[in-house]
Amino acid sequence: MKKAGFSLIEVLVAIILVGLAIAALVAAGSSFTRANAAGAELSTAEFLIEQIREMTAMLPYDDLDDFDGASFCPPVGAGGTVLNDFAAFTQKVTVENVSASDLQQVVGDSDFIRVSVEVSLNSRPISSVSWIRTRY
């Protein structure tokens, strides 16, 4: 005579399978949280780079070299205002004269300037961008 119900082994296998599913969900949730945090850091870094780009776009060509080697911590906005809400971020600006025929080659004097901005969070680089400005 067979009794209806589950055996002890069947119950243990079901518990193990449910436990594995829960562990996988917890690990996935942790991965999603880290990915979301990295995306938020990158988005903030791109915003801070754009602030420097807007600030330098308004300046006359001859004033751009004043930013060479500048580092802003806390970062600054396009109008030069300090952005205290982003105090853990740093904007580093490099300005170099580049050759008209090879924009990678740094030269002494040129009608082309490459502006590079690197944004870091607690000294860890997040993003960097370069663009070219011309005298004319």
Secondary structure as UniProt FT lines:
FT   HELIX           8..57
FT   HELIX           61..67
FT   TURN            68..69
FT   STRAND          71..72
FT   TURN            78..79
FT   HELIX           84..86
FT   TURN            87..88
FT   STRAND          89..98
FT   TURN            103..104
FT   STRAND          112..121
FT   TURN            122..123
FT   STRAND          124..134
//
